[in-house]
Amino acid sequence: MIDGTDFLIGLPFCLTAGLATVLAARVPLHLMQLESYQLPGYRRAVGDNPLRALLPGIACAMFSALMFGLASLHFIWYAEPRALTIHNAVASLWMIAAMLASLAFSAAVELYIRKKPAKKPLVVTNRMKRLAASLGIVTFAIACLMAFVPRWIGAVPLLPIFTPALAALAAICVEPVEKHINNGFFKDAQRMLNERPDLIRIGVTGSYGKTSTKFMLAAILGEKYNVLATPSSFNTSMGVTRVIREQLKPEHQAFIAEMGARHIGDVKELCELTRPTIGIITSVGPQHLETFKTQRNITDTKYELIQALPDDGHAVFVADGAIVEELYNKTEKPRKHLAGERAGGEGVRAESITTGSWGSRFTIVFADGTKTACETKLLGAHNISNLLLAATAAKLLGLTPAQIASGIAKIQPIEHRLQLLPSANGVTVIDDAFNSNPAGAKAALAVLSTFPPRRVLVTPGMVELGDEEDALNRAFGESMKGSADIVILVGAKRARPILDGLKASGFDEASIHQAEDLNAAREILAKLLQPGDTVLFENDLPDNYQS
């Protein structure tokens, strides 16, 4: 075996272990990124995907152990310690070849994983580069400690087996650096906003509906103002910071920040960054229960937006007849507003509502009695509530009813949120892949029911609902009868409660199909679909969830 005191052999030996571990770590690093570098979520994701997370490292470790084992045989049989002989030279070449072969194999494994399609691919950001570098350093340090203990040196090639744990350790080690960097970016974004006292600032939060409401409001305000809204689902502290630093221009007159949350204090931090003068709460419900634990924590976190508003700020609540309306009633802010079909005379409401597969028509009735007729391409009556929230904020900012109606007419369907997709085979496709909550699922079924039979629903169920997940998915299955004619369940484990709910509701079991994954579901669809059918894709599990 290699002498642990031989620096020329030991150092490259340890470097090889560090590089091989980094190359084998694409899946764990990807899972870390999908979980926003949060260790609790990362541990759950690895637990949900043990084979994906472990197999690349195991394969690299086994190959490395084999190659180094073969190279070590020459040392054991022929090499003379600290002597300049041909046998020693050959042994060194054997070792170099073993190192190169191990790295080449690890690189091949990484390339193989890279070719496999991912719903949200790994993005090699600067933070990811720092994490990968930290992983390499941590592994190298551990390898060095092992290499200089003769009885442990043979285990050094096996380090890639522990890639998921090493990635977690690397994240812990690099966390102080990340906090320092993020704090610098955060303060720079704060400075930029502080230099713009004229900028209209709006915060939008909610368990669901916040992204849709943000884009609706941006479209409507665009009738009067130059608006910057956070793109896509950029709703974390660092995501919003990045938008401010990279996209905010002097010509922008209004800034709309979507405020997401997985932990208590997340919305408060976003408010410290943006200092909104208008706050909108779209909904409060059971989402991200795995991190929030209780509904009360969710409610308190969403209300952080209202608490952060200045005394002359405007607080806008959806009239949901539930938690948000309770928050409206308890709010002592002098400028509070209620919007929704249940708002009554004190708020903004809609009347003369008609909906269908083409969109919605309705009349907005403002608190002052002003009315304006509106039409939108957006599907579903639930979107009218979001539009009323956006219209309320727009009216507060001086837009006329005509401008609001014009803006509503221009709103385009939002990607993956009840989005009608073109189809060349006479089949109507509705993409609602982003939804993963009970309210969104209920709204999607209501939309599906407006289309003519046959209606096909494809879903893996809902996630991040904590201890309530099975019960809520079972209720989802029970509610499908009458809205869907055929159901395709994706996956076995998570979809089992939905299947139980379908059976309990009396749904025709011959019209229930199960698919291992989305590709298998598409194969079933190819055999089932006929011209005139409607397909709803309700939720799509990200790569960090096992169906």
C-alpha positions as a Python dict, from the first residue, in 0.01 Angstrom:
ca = {
    (1, 'M'): (0, 0, 0),
    (2, 'I'): (110, 359, -53),
    (3, 'D'): (323, 509, 220),
    (4, 'G'): (114, 790, 372),
    (5, 'T'): (425, 996, 432),
    (6, 'D'): (514, 1010, 65),
    (7, 'F'): (399, 1361, -28),
    (8, 'L'): (448, 1318, -402),
    (9, 'I'): (208, 1023, -409),
    (10, 'G'): (-26, 1119, -127),
    (11, 'L'): (-110, 1470, -247),
    (12, 'P'): (-224, 1375, -601),
    (13, 'F'): (-405, 1077, -448),
    (14, 'C'): (-610, 1312, -228),
    (15, 'L'): (-664, 1563, -509),
    (16, 'T'): (-805, 1285, -724),
    (17, 'A'): (-1054, 1193, -452),
    (18, 'G'): (-1165, 1557, -423),
    (19, 'L'): (-1210, 1607, -798),
    (20, 'A'): (-1385, 1272, -844),
    (21, 'T'): (-1631, 1362, -567),
    (22, 'V'): (-1711, 1697, -730),
    (23, 'L'): (-1764, 1529, -1067),
    (24, 'A'): (-1993, 1270, -907),
    (25, 'A'): (-2192, 1535, -722),
    (26, 'R'): (-2414, 1676, -1000),
    (27, 'V'): (-2733, 1523, -858),
    (28, 'P'): (-2676, 1625, -493),
    (29, 'L'): (-2569, 1975, -599),
    (30, 'H'): (-2875, 2001, -825),
    (31, 'L'): (-3101, 1896, -538),
    (32, 'M'): (-2932, 2156, -316),
    (33, 'Q'): (-3003, 2426, -573),
    (34, 'L'): (-3366, 2316, -620),
    (35, 'E'): (-3412, 2347, -243),
    (36, 'S'): (-3268, 2702, -245),
    (37, 'Y'): (-2959, 2577, -60),
    (38, 'Q'): (-3168, 2506, 250),
    (39, 'L'): (-3035, 2198, 431),
    (40, 'P'): (-3370, 2071, 575),
    (41, 'G'): (-3521, 2066, 225),
    (42, 'Y'): (-3203, 1914, 83),
    (43, 'R'): (-3213, 1630, 335),
    (44, 'R'): (-3575, 1558, 241),
    (45, 'A'): (-3493, 1571, -131),
    (46, 'V'): (-3203, 1324, -89),
    (47, 'G'): (-3432, 1100, 117),
    (48, 'D'): (-3691, 1113, -162),
    (49, 'N'): (-3429, 1039, -430),
    (50, 'P'): (-3172, 808, -263),
    (51, 'L'): (-3073, 614, -573),
    (52, 'R'): (-3033, 923, -791),
    (53, 'A'): (-2825, 1092, -521),
    (54, 'L'): (-2606, 795, -429),
    (55, 'L'): (-2550, 585, -742),
    (56, 'P'): (-2312, 821, -929),
    (57, 'G'): (-2085, 844, -625),
    (58, 'I'): (-2098, 470, -566),
    (59, 'A'): (-2008, 399, -929),
    (60, 'C'): (-1715, 642, -919),
    (61, 'A'): (-1595, 506, -584),
    (62, 'M'): (-1605, 144, -700),
    (63, 'F'): (-1415, 223, -1020),
    (64, 'S'): (-1157, 432, -832),
    (65, 'A'): (-1109, 161, -570),
    (66, 'L'): (-1052, -96, -846),
    (67, 'M'): (-799, 120, -1031),
    (68, 'F'): (-606, 221, -720),
    (69, 'G'): (-616, -136, -595),
    (70, 'L'): (-452, -256, -917),
    (71, 'A'): (-194, 22, -899),
    (72, 'S'): (-117, -59, -536),
    (73, 'L'): (-34, -419, -623),
    (74, 'H'): (276, -305, -808),
    (75, 'F'): (389, -111, -501),
    (76, 'I'): (328, -411, -276),
    (77, 'W'): (513, -659, -498),
    (78, 'Y'): (796, -458, -650),
    (79, 'A'): (848, -109, -512),
    (80, 'E'): (1137, -36, -279),
    (81, 'P'): (1059, 252, -40),
    (82, 'R'): (1246, 575, -118),
    (83, 'A'): (1465, 403, -381),
    (84, 'L'): (1513, 527, -738),
    (85, 'T'): (1442, 203, -926),
    (86, 'I'): (1264, 115, -1246),
    (87, 'H'): (1002, -66, -1042),
    (88, 'N'): (930, 249, -843),
    (89, 'A'): (901, 451, -1164),
    (90, 'V'): (660, 196, -1313),
    (91, 'A'): (460, 194, -988),
    (92, 'S'): (434, 574, -1002),
    (93, 'L'): (313, 556, -1362),
    (94, 'W'): (57, 295, -1255),
    (95, 'M'): (-67, 534, -988),
    (96, 'I'): (-87, 828, -1228),
    (97, 'A'): (-280, 612, -1474),
    (98, 'A'): (-517, 508, -1195),
    (99, 'M'): (-577, 872, -1104),
    (100, 'L'): (-644, 975, -1464),
    (101, 'A'): (-872, 676, -1522),
    (102, 'S'): (-1071, 756, -1205),
    (103, 'L'): (-1117, 1117, -1309),
    (104, 'A'): (-1213, 1017, -1664),
    (105, 'F'): (-1473, 772, -1534),
    (106, 'S'): (-1614, 1034, -1295),
    (107, 'A'): (-1633, 1286, -1579),
    (108, 'A'): (-1814, 1030, -1795),
    (109, 'V'): (-2069, 972, -1517),
    (110, 'E'): (-2121, 1349, -1488),
    (111, 'L'): (-2172, 1382, -1864),
    (112, 'Y'): (-2421, 1093, -1861),
    (113, 'I'): (-2626, 1258, -1585),
    (114, 'R'): (-2609, 1593, -1763),
    (115, 'K'): (-2769, 1443, -2075),
    (116, 'K'): (-3072, 1319, -1880),
    (117, 'P'): (-3352, 1577, -1918),
    (118, 'A'): (-3441, 1779, -1608),
    (119, 'K'): (-3756, 1985, -1563),
    (120, 'K'): (-3545, 2262, -1410),
    (121, 'P'): (-3181, 2206, -1509),
    (122, 'L'): (-2885, 2277, -1285),
    (123, 'V'): (-2770, 2637, -1333),
    (124, 'V'): (-2398, 2691, -1282),
    (125, 'T'): (-2422, 3021, -1093),
    (126, 'N'): (-2137, 3179, -899),
    (127, 'R'): (-2291, 3040, -582),
    (128, 'M'): (-2293, 2691, -730),
    (129, 'K'): (-1928, 2732, -830),
    (130, 'R'): (-1840, 2830, -474),
    (131, 'L'): (-2032, 2532, -336),
    (132, 'A'): (-1858, 2293, -578),
    (133, 'A'): (-1520, 2440, -482),
    (134, 'S'): (-1607, 2400, -113),
    (135, 'L'): (-1702, 2037, -179),
    (136, 'G'): (-1369, 1972, -346),
    (137, 'I'): (-1175, 2135, -62),
    (138, 'V'): (-1370, 1952, 209),
    (139, 'T'): (-1318, 1617, 38),
    (140, 'F'): (-949, 1688, -20),
    (141, 'A'): (-902, 1779, 346),
    (142, 'I'): (-1073, 1461, 465),
    (143, 'A'): (-871, 1257, 215),
    (144, 'C'): (-547, 1411, 347),
    (145, 'L'): (-639, 1318, 703),
    (146, 'M'): (-711, 962, 591),
    (147, 'A'): (-405, 934, 365),
    (148, 'F'): (-159, 991, 646),
    (149, 'V'): (-309, 713, 857),
    (150, 'P'): (-183, 388, 695),
    (151, 'R'): (-489, 182, 789),
    (152, 'W'): (-728, 438, 634),
    (153, 'I'): (-550, 530, 314),
    (154, 'G'): (-708, 245, 121),
    (155, 'A'): (-1052, 394, 190),
    (156, 'V'): (-973, 730, 26),
    (157, 'P'): (-1107, 624, -319),
    (158, 'L'): (-1439, 539, -151),
    (159, 'L'): (-1509, 901, -50),
    (160, 'P'): (-1741, 970, -350),
    (161, 'I'): (-1988, 725, -191),
    (162, 'F'): (-2054, 993, 71),
    (163, 'T'): (-2109, 1272, -183),
    (164, 'P'): (-2457, 1373, -51),
    (165, 'A'): (-2326, 1410, 304),
    (166, 'L'): (-2008, 1581, 186),
    (167, 'A'): (-2218, 1828, -17),
    (168, 'A'): (-2414, 1914, 298),
    (169, 'L'): (-2090, 1963, 493),
    (170, 'A'): (-1953, 2182, 213),
    (171, 'A'): (-2270, 2395, 223),
    (172, 'I'): (-2224, 2444, 599),
    (173, 'C'): (-1860, 2543, 551),
    (174, 'V'): (-1933, 2796, 276),
    (175, 'E'): (-2244, 2943, 444),
    (176, 'P'): (-2059, 3230, 622),
    (177, 'V'): (-1913, 3335, 287),
    (178, 'E'): (-2256, 3324, 122),
    (179, 'K'): (-2411, 3529, 401),
    (180, 'H'): (-2142, 3793, 365),
    (181, 'I'): (-2185, 3809, -13),
    (182, 'N'): (-2565, 3813, 6),
    (183, 'N'): (-2563, 4082, 271),
    (184, 'G'): (-2351, 4299, 44),
    (185, 'F'): (-2589, 4250, -248),
    (186, 'F'): (-2890, 4312, -20),
    (187, 'K'): (-2750, 4642, 109),
    (188, 'D'): (-2660, 4752, -244),
    (189, 'A'): (-3020, 4688, -358),
    (190, 'Q'): (-3149, 4879, -54),
    (191, 'R'): (-2924, 5169, -145),
    (192, 'M'): (-3056, 5174, -501),
    (193, 'L'): (-3416, 5187, -379),
    (194, 'N'): (-3337, 5452, -117),
    (195, 'E'): (-3208, 5671, -398),
    (196, 'R'): (-3550, 5646, -565),
    (197, 'P'): (-3804, 5804, -324),
    (198, 'D'): (-4030, 5870, -623),
    (199, 'L'): (-4061, 5500, -707),
    (200, 'I'): (-4402, 5340, -643),
    (201, 'R'): (-4341, 5017, -450),
    (202, 'I'): (-4592, 4736, -427),
    (203, 'G'): (-4561, 4404, -245),
    (204, 'V'): (-4774, 4102, -336),
    (205, 'T'): (-4787, 3793, -116),
    (206, 'G'): (-5015, 3495, -60),
    (207, 'S'): (-5016, 3119, -42),
    (208, 'Y'): (-5126, 3113, -406),
    (209, 'G'): (-5227, 3361, -672),
    (210, 'K'): (-4943, 3605, -603),
    (211, 'T'): (-4758, 3548, -931),
    (212, 'S'): (-5076, 3582, -1136),
    (213, 'T'): (-5183, 3896, -946),
    (214, 'K'): (-4836, 4048, -990),
    (215, 'F'): (-4844, 4006, -1368),
    (216, 'M'): (-5204, 4127, -1387),
    (217, 'L'): (-5117, 4440, -1193),
    (218, 'A'): (-4808, 4503, -1406),
    (219, 'A'): (-5019, 4482, -1724),
    (220, 'I'): (-5283, 4719, -1588),
    (221, 'L'): (-5038, 4973, -1443),
    (222, 'G'): (-4860, 4967, -1779),
    (223, 'E'): (-5148, 5179, -1911),
    (224, 'K'): (-5008, 5475, -1714),
    (225, 'Y'): (-4666, 5387, -1568),
    (226, 'N'): (-4336, 5234, -1670),
    (227, 'V'): (-4344, 4921, -1456),
    (228, 'L'): (-4081, 4673, -1339),
    (229, 'A'): (-4219, 4352, -1189),
    (230, 'T'): (-4007, 4065, -1062),
    (231, 'P'): (-4001, 3805, -1342),
    (232, 'S'): (-4139, 3451, -1324),
    (233, 'S'): (-4142, 3334, -963),
    (234, 'F'): (-3851, 3549, -843),
    (235, 'N'): (-3991, 3592, -493),
    (236, 'T'): (-3706, 3526, -248),
    (237, 'S'): (-3486, 3786, -83),
    (238, 'M'): (-3193, 3713, -311),
    (239, 'G'): (-3414, 3680, -619),
    (240, 'V'): (-3572, 4022, -565),
    (241, 'T'): (-3229, 4168, -478),
    (242, 'R'): (-3094, 4044, -808),
    (243, 'V'): (-3384, 4197, -1003),
    (244, 'I'): (-3331, 4535, -837),
    (245, 'R'): (-2957, 4537, -899),
    (246, 'E'): (-2973, 4410, -1257),
    (247, 'Q'): (-3301, 4541, -1399),
    (248, 'L'): (-3417, 4855, -1216),
    (249, 'K'): (-3367, 5159, -1442),
    (250, 'P'): (-3415, 5534, -1383),
    (251, 'E'): (-3713, 5532, -1621),
    (252, 'H'): (-3910, 5285, -1409),
    (253, 'Q'): (-4192, 5452, -1217),
    (254, 'A'): (-4334, 5151, -1032),
    (255, 'F'): (-4181, 4836, -888),
    (256, 'I'): (-4387, 4526, -802),
    (257, 'A'): (-4220, 4266, -582),
    (258, 'E'): (-4366, 3918, -542),
    (259, 'M'): (-4299, 3800, -188),
    (260, 'G'): (-4272, 3426, -136),
    (261, 'A'): (-4208, 3254, 193),
    (262, 'R'): (-4112, 2914, 330),
    (263, 'H'): (-4018, 3029, 680),
    (264, 'I'): (-4140, 3281, 935),
    (265, 'G'): (-3970, 3616, 871),
    (266, 'D'): (-3921, 3570, 496),
    (267, 'V'): (-4181, 3834, 402),
    (268, 'K'): (-4052, 4070, 670),
    (269, 'E'): (-3704, 4049, 519),
    (270, 'L'): (-3843, 4127, 172),
    (271, 'C'): (-4026, 4428, 316),
    (272, 'E'): (-3703, 4552, 476),
    (273, 'L'): (-3553, 4538, 129),
    (274, 'T'): (-3832, 4697, -77),
    (275, 'R'): (-4025, 4914, 177),
    (276, 'P'): (-4362, 4882, -5),
    (277, 'T'): (-4632, 5146, 26),
    (278, 'I'): (-4903, 4917, -112),
    (279, 'G'): (-4940, 4560, 10),
    (280, 'I'): (-5166, 4293, -142),
    (281, 'I'): (-5258, 3959, 16),
    (282, 'T'): (-5405, 3721, -241),
    (283, 'S'): (-5474, 3419, -19),
    (284, 'V'): (-5373, 3230, 292),
    (285, 'G'): (-5393, 2853, 292),
    (286, 'P'): (-5212, 2524, 351),
    (287, 'Q'): (-4894, 2548, 147),
    (288, 'H'): (-4531, 2480, 246),
    (289, 'L'): (-4656, 2314, 562),
    (290, 'E'): (-4338, 2105, 566),
    (291, 'T'): (-4145, 2416, 667),
    (292, 'F'): (-4414, 2630, 831),
    (293, 'K'): (-4556, 2338, 1032),
    (294, 'T'): (-4883, 2518, 1121),
    (295, 'Q'): (-5145, 2729, 945),
    (296, 'R'): (-5096, 3000, 1210),
    (297, 'N'): (-4732, 3038, 1109),
    (298, 'I'): (-4837, 3078, 744),
    (299, 'T'): (-5096, 3342, 838),
    (300, 'D'): (-4855, 3539, 1055),
    (301, 'T'): (-4589, 3534, 783),
    (302, 'K'): (-4822, 3668, 513),
    (303, 'Y'): (-4941, 3939, 751),
    (304, 'E'): (-4581, 4061, 786),
    (305, 'L'): (-4644, 4254, 463),
    (306, 'I'): (-4928, 4454, 617),
    (307, 'Q'): (-4733, 4519, 936),
    (308, 'A'): (-4445, 4662, 731),
    (309, 'L'): (-4660, 4920, 549),
    (310, 'P'): (-4624, 5286, 654),
    (311, 'D'): (-4919, 5455, 827),
    (312, 'D'): (-5023, 5618, 499),
    (313, 'G'): (-4978, 5293, 302),
    (314, 'H'): (-5261, 5097, 142),
    (315, 'A'): (-5340, 4739, 249),
    (316, 'V'): (-5542, 4537, -4),
    (317, 'F'): (-5707, 4207, 96),
    (318, 'V'): (-5903, 3949, -102),
    (319, 'A'): (-6259, 3897, 21),
    (320, 'D'): (-6229, 3522, 68),
    (321, 'G'): (-6476, 3478, 353),
    (322, 'A'): (-6195, 3309, 543),
    (323, 'I'): (-5849, 3387, 680),
    (324, 'V'): (-5763, 3688, 461),
    (325, 'E'): (-6093, 3855, 539),
    (326, 'E'): (-6027, 3797, 908),
    (327, 'L'): (-5693, 3973, 865),
    (328, 'Y'): (-5874, 4262, 696),
    (329, 'N'): (-6116, 4293, 988),
    (330, 'K'): (-5838, 4298, 1249),
    (331, 'T'): (-5615, 4542, 1060),
    (332, 'E'): (-5592, 4887, 1217),
    (333, 'K'): (-5425, 5051, 920),
    (334, 'P'): (-5636, 5354, 824),
    (335, 'R'): (-5618, 5275, 452),
    (336, 'K'): (-5738, 4918, 405),
    (337, 'H'): (-5933, 4783, 110),
    (338, 'L'): (-6131, 4466, 38),
    (339, 'A'): (-6166, 4321, -311),
    (340, 'G'): (-6355, 4017, -434),
    (341, 'E'): (-6698, 3889, -519),
    (342, 'R'): (-6784, 3887, -148),
    (343, 'A'): (-6659, 4242, -85),
    (344, 'G'): (-7004, 4401, -77),
    (345, 'G'): (-7053, 4776, -77),
    (346, 'E'): (-6734, 4857, 114),
    (347, 'G'): (-6499, 4706, -139),
    (348, 'V'): (-6435, 4633, -504),
    (349, 'R'): (-6645, 4354, -648),
    (350, 'A'): (-6758, 4200, -976),
    (351, 'E'): (-7103, 4144, -1118),
    (352, 'S'): (-7257, 4004, -1438),
    (353, 'I'): (-6987, 3734, -1451),
    (354, 'T'): (-6977, 3488, -1740),
    (355, 'T'): (-6694, 3240, -1789),
    (356, 'G'): (-6608, 2972, -2039),
    (357, 'S'): (-6332, 2811, -2237),
    (358, 'W'): (-6273, 3147, -2405),
    (359, 'G'): (-6209, 3342, -2082),
    (360, 'S'): (-6428, 3568, -1867),
    (361, 'R'): (-6652, 3874, -1894),
    (362, 'F'): (-6759, 4077, -1593),
    (363, 'T'): (-6827, 4426, -1463),
    (364, 'I'): (-6608, 4578, -1194),
    (365, 'V'): (-6794, 4780, -931),
    (366, 'F'): (-6557, 5009, -741),
    (367, 'A'): (-6613, 5124, -384),
    (368, 'D'): (-6731, 5465, -507),
    (369, 'G'): (-6999, 5302, -724),
    (370, 'T'): (-6811, 5346, -1052),
    (371, 'K'): (-6858, 5056, -1293),
    (372, 'T'): (-6660, 4934, -1591),
    (373, 'A'): (-6715, 4632, -1820),
    (374, 'C'): (-6412, 4403, -1860),
    (375, 'E'): (-6311, 4102, -2066),
    (376, 'T'): (-6011, 3875, -2026),
    (377, 'K'): (-5859, 3572, -2195),
    (378, 'L'): (-5774, 3422, -1857),
    (379, 'L'): (-5954, 3100, -1767),
    (380, 'G'): (-6151, 3052, -1448),
    (381, 'A'): (-6371, 3255, -1215),
    (382, 'H'): (-6093, 3246, -952),
    (383, 'N'): (-5884, 3475, -1172),
    (384, 'I'): (-6150, 3743, -1138),
    (385, 'S'): (-6063, 3774, -768),
    (386, 'N'): (-5700, 3830, -860),
    (387, 'L'): (-5801, 4085, -1122),
    (388, 'L'): (-6010, 4272, -865),
    (389, 'L'): (-5709, 4296, -635),
    (390, 'A'): (-5500, 4435, -919),
    (391, 'A'): (-5777, 4675, -1022),
    (392, 'T'): (-5807, 4801, -665),
    (393, 'A'): (-5436, 4885, -646),
    (394, 'A'): (-5448, 5044, -992),
    (395, 'K'): (-5741, 5268, -890),
    (396, 'L'): (-5549, 5376, -580),
    (397, 'L'): (-5261, 5479, -807),
    (398, 'G'): (-5480, 5702, -1021),
    (399, 'L'): (-5576, 5486, -1318),
    (400, 'T'): (-5918, 5549, -1468),
    (401, 'P'): (-6176, 5270, -1505),
    (402, 'A'): (-6118, 5282, -1883),
    (403, 'Q'): (-5743, 5235, -1837),
    (404, 'I'): (-5804, 4946, -1599),
    (405, 'A'): (-6040, 4775, -1845),
    (406, 'S'): (-5790, 4828, -2127),
    (407, 'G'): (-5511, 4676, -1920),
    (408, 'I'): (-5722, 4374, -1823),
    (409, 'A'): (-5800, 4306, -2190),
    (410, 'K'): (-5428, 4296, -2269),
    (411, 'I'): (-5334, 4043, -2000),
    (412, 'Q'): (-5193, 3725, -2152),
    (413, 'P'): (-5229, 3379, -1992),
    (414, 'I'): (-4944, 3315, -1753),
    (415, 'E'): (-4712, 3025, -1829),
    (416, 'H'): (-4806, 2698, -1655),
    (417, 'R'): (-5106, 2858, -1480),
    (418, 'L'): (-5421, 2742, -1659),
    (419, 'Q'): (-5249, 2824, -1986),
    (420, 'L'): (-5421, 2711, -2306),
    (421, 'L'): (-5163, 2554, -2535),
    (422, 'P'): (-5198, 2522, -2912),
    (423, 'S'): (-5256, 2173, -3047),
    (424, 'A'): (-5254, 2045, -3403),
    (425, 'N'): (-5458, 1728, -3343),
    (426, 'G'): (-5789, 1877, -3233),
    (427, 'V'): (-5709, 1826, -2863),
    (428, 'T'): (-5732, 2118, -2619),
    (429, 'V'): (-5442, 2124, -2370),
    (430, 'I'): (-5456, 2321, -2044),
    (431, 'D'): (-5119, 2359, -1871),
    (432, 'D'): (-5160, 2414, -1497),
    (433, 'A'): (-4832, 2247, -1409),
    (434, 'F'): (-4721, 2510, -1159),
    (435, 'N'): (-5010, 2460, -916),
    (436, 'S'): (-4960, 2248, -607),
    (437, 'N'): (-5221, 2362, -358),
    (438, 'P'): (-5583, 2277, -275),
    (439, 'A'): (-5731, 2610, -385),
    (440, 'G'): (-5551, 2601, -719),
    (441, 'A'): (-5654, 2240, -778),
    (442, 'K'): (-6018, 2324, -701),
    (443, 'A'): (-6008, 2619, -941),
    (444, 'A'): (-5850, 2404, -1213),
    (445, 'L'): (-6125, 2141, -1183),
    (446, 'A'): (-6385, 2418, -1210),
    (447, 'V'): (-6222, 2537, -1532),
    (448, 'L'): (-6201, 2183, -1671),
    (449, 'S'): (-6573, 2134, -1606),
    (450, 'T'): (-6656, 2420, -1847),
    (451, 'F'): (-6510, 2224, -2140),
    (452, 'P'): (-6714, 1962, -2326),
    (453, 'P'): (-6650, 1590, -2261),
    (454, 'R'): (-6420, 1405, -2291),
    (455, 'R'): (-6206, 1570, -2026),
    (456, 'V'): (-5878, 1409, -1923),
    (457, 'L'): (-5692, 1502, -1605),
    (458, 'V'): (-5320, 1420, -1562),
    (459, 'T'): (-5174, 1477, -1216),
    (460, 'P'): (-4916, 1348, -966),
    (461, 'G'): (-5100, 1518, -680),
    (462, 'M'): (-4996, 1798, -446),
    (463, 'V'): (-4679, 1830, -238),
    (464, 'E'): (-4535, 2034, 50),
    (465, 'L'): (-4854, 1995, 253),
    (466, 'G'): (-4694, 1836, 558),
    (467, 'D'): (-4902, 1596, 764),
    (468, 'E'): (-5215, 1700, 574),
    (469, 'E'): (-5080, 1594, 235),
    (470, 'D'): (-5251, 1255, 214),
    (471, 'A'): (-5588, 1386, 337),
    (472, 'L'): (-5583, 1681, 97),
    (473, 'N'): (-5485, 1461, -197),
    (474, 'R'): (-5764, 1219, -109),
    (475, 'A'): (-6011, 1510, -106),
    (476, 'F'): (-5868, 1617, -442),
    (477, 'G'): (-5947, 1272, -581),
    (478, 'E'): (-6300, 1280, -441),
    (479, 'S'): (-6366, 1615, -612),
    (480, 'M'): (-6268, 1498, -962),
    (481, 'K'): (-6597, 1326, -1038),
    (482, 'G'): (-6811, 1554, -1254),
    (483, 'S'): (-6514, 1759, -1376),
    (484, 'A'): (-6301, 1487, -1539),
    (485, 'D'): (-6405, 1184, -1743),
    (486, 'I'): (-6063, 1015, -1746),
    (487, 'V'): (-5788, 1047, -1485),
    (488, 'I'): (-5422, 956, -1529),
    (489, 'L'): (-5231, 942, -1201),
    (490, 'V'): (-4856, 996, -1228),
    (491, 'G'): (-4649, 795, -984),
    (492, 'A'): (-4751, 539, -726),
    (493, 'K'): (-4659, 659, -379),
    (494, 'R'): (-4790, 1017, -382),
    (495, 'A'): (-5087, 941, -606),
    (496, 'R'): (-5222, 661, -383),
    (497, 'P'): (-5445, 893, -171),
    (498, 'I'): (-5591, 1041, -491),
    (499, 'L'): (-5677, 692, -611),
    (500, 'D'): (-5849, 622, -278),
    (501, 'G'): (-6049, 943, -315),
    (502, 'L'): (-6152, 858, -671),
    (503, 'K'): (-6276, 516, -565),
    (504, 'A'): (-6460, 661, -266),
    (505, 'S'): (-6643, 906, -494),
    (506, 'G'): (-6763, 628, -722),
    (507, 'F'): (-6547, 736, -1017),
    (508, 'D'): (-6549, 479, -1298),
    (509, 'E'): (-6240, 268, -1221),
    (510, 'A'): (-6208, 170, -1588),
    (511, 'S'): (-6138, 538, -1659),
    (512, 'I'): (-5854, 557, -1404),
    (513, 'H'): (-5503, 497, -1534),
    (514, 'Q'): (-5170, 496, -1350),
    (515, 'A'): (-4834, 589, -1500),
    (516, 'E'): (-4488, 555, -1352),
    (517, 'D'): (-4382, 901, -1467),
    (518, 'L'): (-4486, 1183, -1700),
    (519, 'N'): (-4338, 1012, -2007),
    (520, 'A'): (-4546, 702, -1937),
    (521, 'A'): (-4852, 926, -1890),
    (522, 'R'): (-4792, 1078, -2233),
    (523, 'E'): (-4780, 727, -2383),
    (524, 'I'): (-5119, 652, -2227),
    (525, 'L'): (-5254, 981, -2362),
    (526, 'A'): (-5133, 899, -2712),
    (527, 'K'): (-5349, 585, -2707),
    (528, 'L'): (-5655, 745, -2544),
    (529, 'L'): (-5695, 1089, -2695),
    (530, 'Q'): (-5943, 1171, -2968),
    (531, 'P'): (-6008, 1497, -3154),
    (532, 'G'): (-6220, 1726, -2939),
    (533, 'D'): (-6082, 1598, -2606),
    (534, 'T'): (-5951, 1835, -2339),
    (535, 'V'): (-5641, 1751, -2131),
    (536, 'L'): (-5555, 1928, -1807),
    (537, 'F'): (-5202, 1885, -1670),
    (538, 'E'): (-5248, 1967, -1302),
    (539, 'N'): (-4916, 2010, -1121),
    (540, 'D'): (-4583, 1868, -1224),
    (541, 'L'): (-4348, 1748, -952),
    (542, 'P'): (-4005, 1914, -969),
    (543, 'D'): (-3687, 1707, -988),
    (544, 'N'): (-3642, 1712, -609),
    (545, 'Y'): (-3963, 1513, -555),
    (546, 'Q'): (-4011, 1144, -610),
    (547, 'S'): (-4348, 1058, -760),
}
